[in-house]
Amino acid sequence: MTHAWIQNILFLVLLLALAVPLGPFIAKVMEGERTFLHPVLGPVERGFYRLMGISGEEDMGWKTYAWAITLFNLLGIAAVFLLQKIQAVPVLNPEAMVKVPTDLAFNTAVSFTTNTNWQAYGGETTLSYLTQMLGLTVQNFLSAATGIAVLVALIRGLVRRTADGIGNAWADLIRSTLYVLLPLSLVIALLLVSQGAIQNFSAYVHTASGQIIAMGPAASQVAIKMLGTNGGGFFNANSAHPFENPTAFSNLIHMLAIFVIPTALCLTFGRMVKDKRQGWALLAAMTVIFVGALAVTTWAEAKGNPGLKALPVDQVVSVQQGGGNMEGKEVRFGTGATSLFATITTAASCGAVNGQHDSFTPLGGLVPLWLIELGEVAFGGVGSGLYGMLMFALVGVFIGGLMVGRTPEYLGKKIEAFEMKMASIAILLPSAAILLGTAVAVLLPVATASVSNPGPHGFTQILYAFSSATQNNGSAFGGLSANIPFYNYGLALAMIVGRFGVIFPVLAIAGSLGSKKATPESLGTLPTHTPLFVGVLVSVVLLVGALTYLPALALGPIAEQLSLRGVTR
């Protein structure tokens, strides 16, 4: 336990050391300022503008911005879908992969375009190198860029005064991809290759004993998979596969890559609103939630399965449980590193896994599930985590305003009925999709037939699937056989609702706030950079999560934990 917490503290220190310089750099990029990369990439950026026939300085209103984002993502869905349907062509397809069934192709196209990366297939047995690279990996970049763009548009709405526009969607997408995601992905890919992650276009190796060893350009795909909080594995075993994650150092790289941009964006926020304290306050709230969740997961997995202690082979079991609950975990990582990875990947919207969440203890599995259901706001996905947390911040200042009898304000902007309606939609619409989707699934025999473990654990498998899809995480309780039309279409719909049902209200708030005048601070203004506000914000996030999901969690992981405790008595 002590070793695990030393590891956790070192991770947070390294994360902060990387995020501190990255945050201001991203702010400069998104504000159009010159950086050290502009001599090389500046001509490329201008070339994209000329190719598209646009001006990067043209301002868009929130509706135009939202339409541009929507059209861009719809075209992405269509491109990935068609690529899967024609992938039988003999181009970068050494294993002669055939076309993907329509329901699975649709699910996968929506999944990677919405930054969900839910996978109802095994990558090495389903997709060609061409599909993985040209389809999935391109969307890994573009879906992450979409999250950054929407966040920056919201920040502009908070900063601008009586403005009609919130920026240019095309410029935001190009800049975030070109100056942030591509260079960082290149560095991470080289680090992974140095650790033994494979990068080739070779045919699969067929051994004399009949074993098939999958090959492919994994390292380049894994880099943006982690950095963009995407999570879709090149191989079916994801980050537990030694070709994706060969060493303890590569495991650290994976985890840092997931959190580094979401952490840095808090500091980007502080710089863009001209008050660094605001960014640090949001980062502090995220850290409090994350550390609390990590403590529970680490404790539960280190403690092991209480039900095993009642077995007659108690002495043997106690030896097996000496390292905690090792079921479904890589021996080279153990319970500590796997618990950290699981908490990181579900606190973010990444969904990559280096262990089997389905094999966690009930309490250990509850925490990743609940982090997803909270909206992945600690630290969240690239862009989406922070704009999700800002929705809770608006609710927090609204509650604070009600307590002192004043119109609430945030960063000098009055938070009125329209903003609260939009923030409520952004928070509650995904929750409704999760709970309604789960309710429908547990009533349909075709859906419950996919459950591997009936009872509370099987309910958790279904609840986790709809939570993961709606909140655009992509990880799974792997015991659910989700590759059937009901789940492929149903979860795809959940992904769309969870992505665009939040993006539209966020952009509407950005447009509304940007058109308002600044309100001078007064004695009744709630400071939003203090420990008090951090406490209010954390309380709002946890309270909404508890009230919304506790009944469902009681039917799944909580009931399962109680049943295990009953076995020991």
TAVEN-V530246 format. One record per pair of residues at least 6 apart in sequence whose ideal C-beta (glycine too) atoms are under 6 Angstrom apart, sorted by the first residue. I is the first residue (numbers start at 1). J is the second residue. D is the distance in whole Angstrom. If there is no record, write none. Layout:
i = [I;I]
j = [J;J]
d = [D;D]
//
This chain:
i = [1;4;4;7;8;15;15;18;19;19;19;22;23;23;23;24;26;26;26;27;27;27;28;29;29;30;37;41;45;45;48;49;54;56;56;58;59;60;60;61;61;62;62;62;62;62;65;65;65;65;66;66;68;69;73;76;76;77;77;77;80;80;80;81;81;83;83;84;84;84;85;85;87;87;87;87;88;88;91;92;92;92;93;94;95;97;103;103;103;104;106;107;107;107;110;110;111;111;112;112;113;113;114;114;114;115;115;116;116;116;117;117;117;117;117;118;118;119;120;120;122;123;123;123;124;124;129;137;140;140;140;140;141;141;141;144;144;144;145;145;145;147;147;147;147;148;148;148;149;149;150;150;150;150;151;151;151;152;153;153;153;154;154;154;155;155;156;156;157;157;157;157;158;158;159;160;161;161;162;163;166;166;166;184;185;185;185;188;188;188;189;189;189;191;192;192;193;193;195;195;195;195;196;197;197;197;198;198;199;199;200;202;204;204;204;205;206;218;218;218;221;222;225;226;226;226;227;228;229;229;229;229;229;229;231;231;231;231;235;235;238;238;239;239;239;239;240;240;245;245;255;255;258;258;258;259;261;262;262;262;263;265;266;266;266;267;269;270;270;270;273;277;278;281;281;282;284;285;285;285;286;286;288;289;290;290;293;293;293;294;296;297;297;297;297;298;300;300;300;301;301;301;301;301;302;302;304;304;304;305;305;306;306;307;307;308;309;310;310;311;323;324;325;327;328;328;328;329;329;333;338;338;341;342;345;345;346;346;346;347;347;347;348;348;349;349;349;349;349;351;351;351;353;356;357;357;357;358;358;358;362;362;362;363;365;366;369;372;372;372;372;373;373;374;374;375;376;376;377;377;377;379;380;387;391;391;391;392;392;393;394;394;394;395;395;396;396;396;397;397;397;397;398;398;398;400;401;404;406;407;408;409;409;412;412;413;413;414;418;419;422;422;422;425;426;426;426;429;430;430;430;431;433;433;433;434;434;434;437;437;438;438;438;441;441;446;447;450;450;451;451;452;453;456;456;456;457;459;459;460;460;461;461;461;463;463;464;465;466;468;469;469;469;470;470;471;472;472]
j = [302;298;336;336;340;259;263;260;260;263;264;264;264;267;268;271;180;264;268;268;271;272;35;175;179;152;179;178;174;178;174;56;170;168;171;168;165;165;168;164;165;166;507;508;510;511;153;166;169;507;504;507;169;169;113;113;139;109;110;113;109;112;135;105;109;131;135;100;105;131;99;105;97;99;128;131;98;99;130;128;129;130;128;203;204;128;485;488;489;488;492;120;488;492;492;495;117;118;136;139;139;143;472;495;499;143;472;472;474;495;230;231;232;351;474;469;474;232;482;483;236;234;235;236;214;235;216;221;224;225;228;230;177;181;224;181;228;382;173;176;177;381;382;383;384;176;382;383;172;173;383;387;503;506;383;386;387;172;166;167;510;387;506;510;269;272;166;167;166;510;513;514;411;513;273;514;517;518;517;514;510;511;514;227;223;224;227;223;227;257;219;220;223;253;219;250;199;219;246;247;249;250;246;218;219;246;218;243;217;219;215;215;212;214;215;213;212;234;243;244;234;244;232;254;257;258;257;382;258;348;349;350;381;382;350;351;352;474;241;244;352;353;245;254;352;354;330;354;251;254;341;344;344;348;350;379;382;379;380;385;379;386;279;282;283;279;279;276;278;279;411;529;529;529;534;389;534;534;537;538;378;379;538;378;347;378;343;367;371;343;367;339;343;364;367;339;361;363;364;324;325;335;339;364;324;335;321;324;325;325;361;564;568;564;567;317;568;567;568;317;334;335;361;359;355;356;359;338;355;354;354;355;354;368;351;352;368;371;372;371;378;379;379;381;376;381;384;472;473;473;474;475;475;478;365;368;477;477;478;479;557;560;561;561;557;557;464;467;468;471;473;467;549;541;545;388;385;471;385;388;389;385;388;506;423;426;427;540;541;537;415;419;423;423;540;536;537;540;408;410;415;526;408;415;420;526;408;524;524;414;415;519;525;518;519;513;516;519;512;509;505;508;509;505;502;505;506;501;470;471;498;548;470;494;497;466;467;470;466;494;462;463;466;447;462;486;486;480;481;458;461;479;479;556;559;560;560;555;556;556;557;477;479;480;552;556;477;480;494;475;491;494;495;494;498;498;498;499]
d = [5;5;3;6;6;5;6;5;6;4;4;4;4;3;5;5;6;6;5;4;4;5;5;5;4;5;5;5;6;6;5;5;6;6;4;5;3;5;6;6;6;5;5;6;6;3;6;6;5;6;6;5;4;6;5;4;6;5;6;5;4;6;4;5;4;5;4;4;4;6;5;6;6;6;5;5;5;5;5;6;4;4;4;4;6;4;5;4;6;6;6;6;4;5;4;5;6;5;5;4;5;6;5;5;4;4;5;4;5;5;5;5;3;6;4;5;5;6;5;4;3;5;6;6;4;5;6;5;4;6;5;4;5;5;6;6;3;4;5;4;5;6;5;3;4;4;6;4;4;5;6;6;5;6;4;5;5;6;4;5;5;5;6;4;6;5;5;5;5;3;4;4;5;6;6;4;6;5;6;5;5;6;5;6;4;5;6;4;6;5;5;5;4;5;4;6;5;5;5;5;6;4;4;6;4;6;5;5;5;4;6;4;5;5;6;4;6;4;5;6;5;5;6;5;4;5;5;6;6;5;5;4;4;5;4;3;4;5;4;6;6;5;4;6;5;4;5;5;6;6;6;5;5;5;5;6;5;4;5;5;6;5;5;5;4;5;5;4;5;3;6;4;5;5;6;6;5;5;4;5;4;5;5;4;5;5;6;5;6;5;5;5;5;5;5;4;5;4;4;5;5;4;5;5;4;5;4;5;5;6;6;5;5;4;4;5;6;5;5;6;6;4;5;4;6;3;3;5;4;6;6;4;5;5;6;5;4;4;5;5;5;6;6;6;5;3;6;5;5;4;3;4;5;5;6;6;6;4;5;4;4;4;4;5;6;4;5;5;6;5;5;5;5;6;5;5;6;6;6;5;4;5;6;5;5;5;6;5;5;6;5;6;5;6;5;5;5;5;4;5;6;6;5;6;6;4;3;5;4;5;4;5;6;4;5;5;5;6;5;5;4;5;5;5;5;4;6;4;5;6;5;5;5;5;5;5;5;5;4;5;6;5;5;4;5;5;5;6;4;4;6;4;6;5;4;4;5;5;5;4;5;4;5;4;6;5;4;6;6;6;4;4;5;4;4;6;5;6]
//
